């Protein structure tokens, strides 16, 4: 999905920055869409199921936990760190989550999509070249954006495997990479 038309005018910094932001947003939205497609029609039993029991770092995560975690991480990096919004993320709560249905998770995806688009609409060339402070560290804005892509892709893979384990080895059909490419302009 392309950035809204209003982002293509008057932002300064040249077409390269807009193309880069547009490309990053397309990657984030494609990954987020794949996660949504995986969980959207699943019952609570599937969403809350964990492949193995365990505690702390030895626990496996449910699809609901992983979905909440990827939206929480995107919110943290894009809205809070890069966008400078107040810190509201409760990471620990993401790992305790159980849901009654997919609605709560889909709502989280809708909210983070709107939030990410809003933050991206405000970024300038200077912002993209800049850094942000978080947890006593300095991180490049570009690194934060790429981390969201990398992190979401990693957990999408975890979710696909968890889905297959829950579904007795059957995977959910999905479009291949070349079928998901954005239309050329």
N, C-alpha and C positions, 0 to 999 in steps of 0.2 A: 504494500500500500504506500502510495506516495505521500509526502508531506502535503498538508493543505496548501492550496494555491496562495493564501496570504503569506506563507512563509517564503515563497519564491520571489517576492518583491521587497526591495528596500531594506535588506538585511546587511548589506555591505559584506566585504570579504570575498566576493567573487563566487563564481559558479562551482568551483572545486569544493568549497565548504558545504554548499547546499547539496551537491552530489554525494559527498561523504556522509552527511547527516541522513539524507534520504536512503542511502544504501544501508546504513546501520539500522535505521528504523525498520526498513523492510526485513532485515535479518531477524531483529527482535520480534516483529509481528508474525513472521513466518513460524518461528520457534514457538511463540506463545500460542499461535493458532493450532499447531500440531498437538500441544499439550491439551488445549481445550477439546480438540477433536477426540482425543484418547479418553477423556473422562466424562464428557458431556452427558452420555446416556447410561452411565453405569449406576447400579444400585448402591446404596450405602454399604452393603456387605463388601462389595468389591473395592469401593473407595477407601474403606477403613482397614482392609485386610493387610497384614504384614507377613511377608514370606517366612520369616523366622522370628522366634522370640529372642529377647536379649535385653540388655540394659545399657544405657549410655552409648558409648561409641561402638558397642557390639550389637546394637539393635538395627534391624532393617526398617525402612520407612514405608508407610502406606502411600498409595497414590494421592490421597487427600493431603497428607503431610508434605509430600514433595510438591504438589501444586501450590499449597500455601507458601512453602519455602521459596519457590521461584518467583512468585509474585511479591513476597516480602523482600527478597533480595533486589529485585528490579526497583521496587519502591525506594529501598534504602539508597542504592547507588545513583539512580537517576534523579529522584525527587529530593532526597535529603542531602546527599553528598554533592552532586553536581548542581542541582537546582537550588540548594540552600534553604530548603523548607525545614520546618521544625522536625526534630527527631521524634518519631512516634512508633517505630518498629519494635515489636516484641518478638525477637527471634526465637526465644525459648518456647513461647506459646505456639509457634508454627509446628513444633515437633511433638506437641501434645494434642493436636487437633484431631477431633473425630467429627464427622458430619452426618446429617440425616439424609442428605441427597446432594446432588452436584450443584444446586442453585447457589449456595454460599460461595463455592469455589468459582463458579462462573461470574458471580458478582465481583469477586476480587480481581478477576482477569479484566472485566470491563473497566473497573476503577483504575487499575494500574495502566491500562492502555490509554485512557484519557489523560492521566497524569503524565505519562511519558511523552505523549504528543505535545502537551502543553509546555513541558520543560524544553523539549527539542525546538519548539517554535520560538523560544526566547534566546537560544544559543547563538552567539556571534562567532566570527572567526577568532577573535581574541579569547573567548571562552574556551573554544575547542583547543586552542594552543596552551591554555592555562592549566593550573593545578588547583586542587582542593585539599583541605586538611580534614582528616578523619582518624579518630582513634590514635592520635599522636603521630600520624604518618602523613606525608605529603604524597598525593597520587595525581598523575596526569588525568585530565578530563577524558582524553581519548582512551586511556587505560581503563577507566571506570566503565565507559560505554562498551568496550570490547570484553571486559570482564562479565558484563551482563549477558552478552551473546554466548561466551564460552560457558558460563555457569548454567545458563538455561539449557544449552545443548547437552551438557553432561547429565543433568537431571532428567531431561527428556529420554535419554538412553536408559537411565535407571527405571524410569516409568514404563518404558516399552517392555523391559525385561520383567518387571513386576506384573504388568498386565498379562504377559505370556504365561508366567507362573500361575497366576490366579485362573487363567482361562485354559488350563491344561495343555499348554504349549502352543496354542493358537494365537497368532498375532492379529492385530486389528489392521485391516487394509488401510494403506495411506498412499498418498501421491508420492512419486519418486521426485528427486531433486529437480530434474529438468521439467517436470510437470508443475512445479511450484514456482518456477521463475517468473518474475514480474514481466508484464508486457513491455516491449520496447516502446520508447517514445518516438 
